[in-house]
């Protein structure tokens, strides 16, 4: 009888332990539930972005036969929503950050569907491209702000690094879809864009599962304070340099070396694998070494990359030059994670928490004011003097970025 009671007690104890473990797992998920959901959002946006970024430039070249100068002009309407982002976020401010992000994902999905199914002419393509751009630009400053709001003081970089790493892992899937789809399954640009739109819808769904807090202020205005001047200067300079790379780096590979979507997908996979490590490393470096160190190092590397773009064709054979330029393309894209150092810089020096997202949004707008005009000038420079001079200008801009980065102080 005693043995029976003992066995019964042991069974009860085991059941209680199992129940406690399940409860603990549930509590652990529930305690950090929103951040885990946000990581899932990062996965879906990463897949969509991976598909779009891999095929978009080839889509423009193959479908509309654009010249370098025309490609530069396209950036004006594409970046216009970025300039207007402060006004857009101000209008939508009553919704709160999470719901605004959902709106952004819906616009992005509509834009992708339009590019895939309803762009018979260049003009209609520009319209849908602007809708897509509006959606992604709405999400751009909010993603950093939401991620930091779900973090504790002192681990902003690590948390954003983790989100960024999930986002990057997802782009591998996007690149693989393009690579395998175009090479083996006769994937078209139209189907690729529609697939990307589906992933943006999934992102909107998981954002909807997160707890949305009502904003304390119903109006978001441009926050311009003397303390944030350096951040705005960094945003402008970074916008100029970044836009040259975004517009003309893939265009060099397409127009000068005839690189196809599957090859871009393979380069994307290399970037993703490399960046899985760099994103976590950069996040930790921000927390340990600081934003000044990270942004200054980035500027130095970018100067070297610009020199690679500019002189590879002069110094090496065409077969070697394309490898060097492709390597520059890979390294440049692997450094995109450093953008979060500018976000954590504002978070750390903000006079009050309410300043963070409006200031990030204003930085995005200033970034895009320059980004609208730089490609136009770059396209003319390419047409008149050659693409090499576009990247020589980019090297000077990177040098200015280095000078400004060295002035960063956290106080």
C-alpha positions as CSV (number, residue, x, y, z in Angstrom):
1,X,0.0,0.0,0.0
2,X,2.8,2.3,0.9
3,X,4.6,1.5,-2.3
4,X,1.4,2.2,-4.2
5,X,1.0,5.6,-2.5
6,X,4.7,6.4,-3.2
7,X,4.3,5.6,-6.9
8,X,1.2,7.7,-7.0
9,X,2.9,10.6,-5.2
10,X,5.9,10.4,-7.7
11,X,3.4,10.5,-10.6
12,X,1.7,13.6,-9.1
13,X,5.2,15.3,-8.5
14,X,6.2,14.6,-12.2
15,X,2.9,16.0,-13.5
16,X,3.4,19.1,-11.3
17,X,7.0,19.5,-12.6
18,X,5.8,19.2,-16.2
19,X,3.0,21.7,-15.6
20,X,5.5,24.1,-14.0
21,X,7.9,23.8,-17.0
22,X,5.0,24.5,-19.4
23,X,3.9,27.4,-17.3
24,X,7.5,28.8,-17.1
25,X,7.8,28.5,-20.9
26,X,4.5,30.3,-21.4
27,X,5.5,33.0,-19.0
28,X,8.9,33.5,-20.7
29,X,7.2,33.9,-24.0
30,X,4.5,36.1,-22.6
31,X,6.9,38.3,-20.8
32,X,8.7,39.0,-24.1
33,X,5.8,38.2,-26.3
34,X,5.8,41.5,-28.3
35,X,9.5,41.3,-29.1
36,X,9.2,37.7,-30.3
37,X,6.3,38.7,-32.5
38,X,8.4,41.6,-33.8
39,X,11.2,39.2,-34.7
40,X,8.6,37.3,-36.8
41,X,7.7,40.6,-38.5
42,X,11.4,41.0,-39.3
43,X,11.4,37.5,-40.9
44,X,8.5,38.4,-43.3
45,X,9.8,41.8,-44.2
46,X,13.2,40.4,-44.8
47,X,11.9,37.8,-47.3
48,X,9.9,40.5,-49.1
49,X,12.8,42.9,-49.2
50,X,15.2,40.2,-50.4
51,X,13.0,39.5,-53.4
52,X,12.4,43.2,-54.2
53,X,16.0,44.3,-53.9
54,X,17.3,41.4,-56.0
55,X,15.0,41.9,-59.0
56,X,14.0,45.6,-59.0
57,X,17.0,47.0,-60.9
58,X,17.0,44.2,-63.5
59,X,13.2,44.7,-63.8
60,X,13.8,48.4,-64.7
61,X,16.6,47.6,-67.2
62,X,14.8,44.6,-68.9
63,X,11.3,46.1,-69.0
64,X,11.8,49.8,-69.6
65,X,15.4,49.8,-71.1
66,X,16.5,52.7,-68.9
67,X,19.8,54.6,-69.4
68,X,22.0,55.5,-66.4
69,X,20.7,59.1,-66.5
70,X,17.1,57.8,-66.6
71,X,17.8,55.4,-63.7
72,X,19.0,58.4,-61.7
73,X,15.8,60.3,-62.4
74,X,13.7,57.4,-61.2
75,X,15.1,57.9,-57.7
76,X,13.3,61.2,-57.4
77,X,9.8,59.8,-57.2
78,X,11.0,56.7,-55.4
79,X,12.5,58.8,-52.6
80,X,9.8,61.4,-52.5
81,X,7.8,59.5,-49.8
82,X,10.9,59.5,-47.6
83,X,11.0,63.3,-47.7
84,X,7.3,63.5,-46.8
85,X,7.6,60.8,-44.0
86,X,7.4,63.3,-41.1
87,X,4.1,64.7,-42.5
88,X,2.7,61.2,-43.1
89,X,3.6,60.0,-39.6
90,X,2.2,63.2,-38.2
91,X,-1.2,62.6,-39.9
92,X,-1.2,58.9,-38.7
93,X,0.1,59.6,-35.2
94,X,-3.3,59.1,-33.5
95,X,-3.0,55.4,-34.5
96,X,0.2,54.6,-32.4
97,X,3.4,53.1,-33.7
98,X,2.2,49.5,-34.2
99,X,-0.9,50.4,-36.2
100,X,1.1,52.9,-38.3
101,X,3.6,50.1,-39.1
102,X,0.6,47.9,-40.2
103,X,-0.5,50.7,-42.5
104,X,3.1,50.8,-43.9
105,X,3.0,47.1,-44.6
106,X,-0.3,47.3,-46.4
107,X,1.0,50.1,-48.6
108,X,4.1,48.0,-49.4
109,X,2.0,45.0,-50.3
110,X,-0.2,47.1,-52.6
111,X,2.8,48.6,-54.3
112,X,4.3,45.2,-55.0
113,X,1.1,43.9,-56.4
114,X,0.8,47.0,-58.6
115,X,4.4,46.5,-59.9
116,X,3.7,42.9,-60.7
117,X,0.3,43.1,-62.3
118,X,-0.6,46.7,-63.1
119,X,2.5,48.3,-64.7
120,X,2.0,48.2,-68.4
121,X,3.6,51.6,-68.9
122,X,6.6,53.4,-67.3
123,X,4.2,56.0,-65.8
124,X,2.0,53.4,-64.0
125,X,5.2,51.7,-62.8
126,X,6.3,55.0,-61.1
127,X,2.9,55.3,-59.4
128,X,3.1,51.8,-57.9
129,X,6.7,52.2,-57.0
130,X,5.9,55.3,-55.0
131,X,3.1,53.4,-53.1
132,X,5.6,50.7,-52.3
133,X,8.2,53.3,-51.3
134,X,5.7,55.0,-49.0
135,X,5.0,51.8,-47.2
136,X,8.6,50.9,-46.7
137,X,9.5,54.4,-45.6
138,X,6.7,54.5,-43.1
139,X,8.1,51.3,-41.5
140,X,11.8,52.4,-41.7
141,X,11.9,54.8,-38.7
142,X,9.2,52.9,-36.8
143,X,11.1,49.6,-36.8
144,X,14.0,51.0,-34.9
145,X,11.7,52.9,-32.5
146,X,9.5,49.8,-31.8
147,X,12.6,47.6,-31.3
148,X,14.1,50.0,-28.8
149,X,10.8,50.5,-27.0
150,X,10.8,46.7,-26.5
151,X,14.3,46.8,-25.1
152,X,15.8,47.7,-21.7
153,X,18.2,50.5,-21.2
154,X,21.7,49.5,-22.1
155,X,20.9,46.7,-24.5
156,X,19.4,48.7,-27.4
157,X,22.2,47.7,-29.8
158,X,22.0,44.0,-28.9
159,X,18.2,43.9,-29.3
160,X,18.3,45.8,-32.6
161,X,21.1,43.5,-33.7
162,X,19.0,40.5,-32.9
163,X,16.1,41.9,-34.9
164,X,18.4,42.8,-37.7
165,X,19.9,39.3,-37.7
166,X,16.5,37.7,-38.0
167,X,15.6,40.1,-40.8
168,X,18.8,39.2,-42.6
169,X,18.3,35.4,-42.2
170,X,14.9,35.9,-43.9
171,X,16.5,37.7,-46.8
172,X,18.4,34.5,-47.6
173,X,15.0,32.9,-48.3
174,X,14.1,35.9,-50.5
175,X,17.4,35.6,-52.4
176,X,16.9,31.8,-52.7
177,X,13.4,32.3,-54.1
178,X,14.9,34.6,-56.8
179,X,17.9,32.4,-57.6
180,X,16.1,29.1,-57.8
181,X,13.0,30.6,-59.2
182,X,14.6,32.4,-62.2
183,X,17.2,29.7,-62.8
184,X,15.1,26.5,-62.5
185,X,11.4,27.3,-62.3
186,X,10.9,30.1,-64.9
187,X,9.9,32.7,-62.3
188,X,8.9,36.0,-63.8
189,X,9.3,39.5,-62.4
190,X,5.5,39.7,-62.0
191,X,5.2,36.5,-59.9
192,X,8.2,37.6,-57.8
193,X,6.6,40.9,-56.9
194,X,3.2,39.3,-56.0
195,X,5.1,36.8,-53.8
196,X,6.8,39.7,-52.0
197,X,3.4,41.4,-51.4
198,X,2.1,38.2,-49.7
199,X,5.0,38.4,-47.2
200,X,4.3,42.0,-46.4
201,X,0.7,41.0,-45.6
202,X,2.0,38.3,-43.2
203,X,4.1,41.0,-41.6
204,X,1.0,43.2,-41.1
205,X,-0.8,40.3,-39.6
206,X,1.8,39.6,-36.9
207,X,2.1,43.3,-36.2
208,X,-1.6,43.2,-35.5
209,X,-1.0,40.6,-32.8
210,X,1.3,42.9,-30.9
211,X,-0.1,45.1,-28.1
212,X,-0.7,48.6,-29.4
213,X,-0.3,51.4,-26.9
214,X,-2.2,54.6,-27.4
215,X,0.1,57.5,-28.1
216,X,0.6,60.1,-25.4
217,X,0.6,62.8,-28.0
218,X,-1.8,62.9,-30.9
219,X,0.5,65.0,-33.1
220,X,4.0,64.2,-34.2
221,X,6.0,67.2,-35.4
222,X,9.5,67.7,-36.6
223,X,11.7,67.7,-33.5
224,X,14.6,70.0,-34.2
225,X,16.8,70.8,-31.2
226,X,20.4,72.0,-31.1
227,X,21.4,68.8,-29.3
228,X,20.3,66.7,-32.3
229,X,22.1,68.8,-35.0
230,X,24.9,66.3,-35.5
231,X,22.5,63.5,-36.0
232,X,20.7,65.4,-38.7
233,X,24.1,66.2,-40.4
234,X,25.0,62.5,-40.2
235,X,21.6,61.6,-41.8
236,X,22.1,64.0,-44.7
237,X,25.6,62.8,-45.5
238,X,24.7,59.2,-45.0
239,X,21.7,59.7,-47.3
240,X,23.9,61.1,-50.1
241,X,26.5,58.3,-49.9
242,X,23.9,55.5,-49.5
243,X,21.8,56.6,-52.4
244,X,24.8,56.6,-54.8
245,X,25.5,53.0,-53.8
246,X,21.8,51.9,-53.9
247,X,21.3,53.4,-57.3
248,X,24.6,53.0,-59.2
249,X,26.4,50.0,-57.6
250,X,24.0,47.4,-59.0
251,X,23.6,49.5,-62.2
252,X,27.4,49.1,-62.8
253,X,27.1,45.4,-62.5
254,X,24.0,45.3,-64.8
255,X,25.1,47.7,-67.5
256,X,28.9,47.2,-67.6
257,X,29.1,43.5,-66.7
258,X,25.6,42.2,-67.6
259,X,24.8,40.6,-64.2
260,X,21.5,38.8,-64.1
261,X,18.9,38.3,-61.3
262,X,20.2,34.8,-60.3
263,X,23.7,36.2,-60.0
264,X,22.4,39.1,-57.8
265,X,20.6,36.5,-55.7
266,X,23.9,34.6,-55.3
267,X,25.7,37.8,-54.3
268,X,22.8,38.4,-51.9
269,X,23.3,35.0,-50.3
270,X,26.9,35.8,-49.7
271,X,25.9,39.2,-48.2
272,X,23.4,37.5,-46.0
273,X,25.8,34.8,-44.7
274,X,28.5,37.4,-44.0
275,X,26.0,39.8,-42.4
276,X,24.5,37.2,-40.0
277,X,27.7,37.6,-38.1
278,X,28.4,41.3,-38.7
279,X,24.9,42.3,-37.5
280,X,25.3,40.7,-34.1
281,X,28.9,41.9,-33.9
282,X,27.9,45.5,-34.8
283,X,25.1,45.4,-32.2
284,X,27.4,44.3,-29.5
285,X,30.1,46.8,-30.6
286,X,27.6,49.6,-30.3
287,X,27.0,48.7,-26.7
288,X,30.6,48.1,-25.8
289,X,32.6,50.5,-28.1
290,X,30.0,53.1,-28.8
291,X,28.5,54.8,-31.8
292,X,31.5,57.0,-32.5
293,X,33.8,54.0,-33.0
294,X,31.3,52.0,-35.2
295,X,30.3,54.9,-37.5
296,X,33.9,56.1,-37.9
297,X,35.1,52.6,-38.8
298,X,32.2,52.3,-41.3
299,X,33.3,55.6,-43.0
300,X,36.9,54.4,-43.4
301,X,35.7,51.1,-45.0
302,X,33.4,53.0,-47.3
303,X,36.2,55.2,-48.6
304,X,38.2,52.1,-49.5
305,X,35.1,50.5,-51.2
306,X,34.6,53.7,-53.3
307,X,38.1,53.5,-54.5
308,X,37.5,49.9,-55.5
309,X,34.4,50.9,-57.6
310,X,36.3,53.8,-59.2
311,X,39.6,52.2,-60.2
312,X,39.1,48.4,-60.5
313,X,38.4,48.8,-64.2
314,X,41.6,50.8,-64.8
315,X,43.9,48.7,-62.8
316,X,42.7,45.1,-63.6
317,X,41.4,43.0,-66.4
318,X,37.6,43.0,-67.0
319,X,37.3,39.5,-65.4
320,X,39.3,40.6,-62.3
321,X,37.5,44.0,-62.2
322,X,34.0,42.5,-62.0
323,X,35.1,40.3,-59.1
324,X,36.5,43.3,-57.2
325,X,33.4,45.4,-57.9
326,X,31.2,42.5,-56.9
327,X,33.3,42.2,-53.7
328,X,32.8,45.9,-53.0
329,X,29.0,45.4,-53.6
330,X,29.0,42.6,-51.0
331,X,31.0,44.5,-48.4
332,X,28.9,47.7,-48.8
333,X,25.6,45.8,-48.4
334,X,27.0,43.9,-45.4
335,X,27.6,47.3,-43.7
336,X,23.9,48.4,-43.9
337,X,23.4,47.2,-40.3
338,X,25.5,50.1,-39.1
339,X,22.4,52.3,-39.7
340,X,21.2,51.2,-36.2
341,X,24.1,53.0,-34.6
342,X,22.6,56.3,-35.7
343,X,19.3,55.2,-34.1
344,X,20.9,54.2,-30.8
345,X,22.8,57.5,-30.8
346,X,19.6,59.4,-30.7
347,X,18.0,57.1,-28.2
348,X,21.0,57.7,-25.8
349,X,21.1,61.5,-26.2
350,X,17.4,62.1,-26.4
351,X,16.2,64.8,-24.0
352,X,12.9,62.9,-23.5
353,X,11.7,59.5,-24.9
354,X,9.0,61.2,-26.9
355,X,11.7,62.9,-29.1
356,X,13.1,59.6,-30.4
357,X,10.7,58.5,-33.2
358,X,10.0,62.1,-34.4
359,X,13.7,62.7,-34.6
360,X,14.4,59.4,-36.4
361,X,11.5,60.3,-38.8
362,X,13.0,63.8,-39.4
363,X,16.4,62.2,-40.0
364,X,14.8,60.0,-42.6
365,X,13.2,63.0,-44.3
366,X,16.5,64.9,-44.3
367,X,18.3,61.8,-45.6
368,X,15.8,61.6,-48.5
369,X,15.9,65.3,-49.5
370,X,19.5,64.7,-50.5
371,X,18.7,61.2,-51.8
372,X,16.2,62.6,-54.3
373,X,18.8,64.9,-56.0
374,X,22.0,62.9,-55.8
375,X,21.0,60.2,-58.3
376,X,20.0,62.8,-60.9
377,X,23.4,64.4,-60.6
378,X,25.1,61.0,-60.5
379,X,23.3,60.0,-63.7
380,X,24.5,63.0,-65.5
381,X,28.0,62.5,-64.2
382,X,27.9,58.9,-65.4
383,X,26.7,59.9,-68.9
384,X,29.3,62.7,-69.4
385,X,32.4,61.4,-67.6
386,X,31.9,57.7,-66.7
387,X,30.6,55.7,-63.7
388,X,34.0,55.9,-62.0
389,X,33.6,59.6,-61.2
390,X,30.3,58.9,-59.5
391,X,32.1,56.8,-56.9
392,X,35.0,59.3,-56.6
393,X,32.3,61.8,-55.4
394,X,31.0,59.1,-53.1
395,X,34.5,58.7,-51.5
396,X,34.5,62.5,-50.7
397,X,31.1,62.1,-49.1
398,X,32.3,59.2,-47.0
399,X,35.3,61.3,-45.9
400,X,32.8,64.0,-44.7
401,X,30.9,61.2,-42.9
402,X,34.1,60.2,-41.1
403,X,34.8,63.8,-40.0
404,X,31.2,64.0,-38.5
405,X,31.4,60.6,-36.9
406,X,34.5,61.6,-35.0
407,X,32.5,64.4,-33.4
408,X,30.0,62.0,-31.7
409,X,29.9,62.3,-27.9
410,X,27.3,60.6,-25.7
411,X,26.5,62.9,-22.8
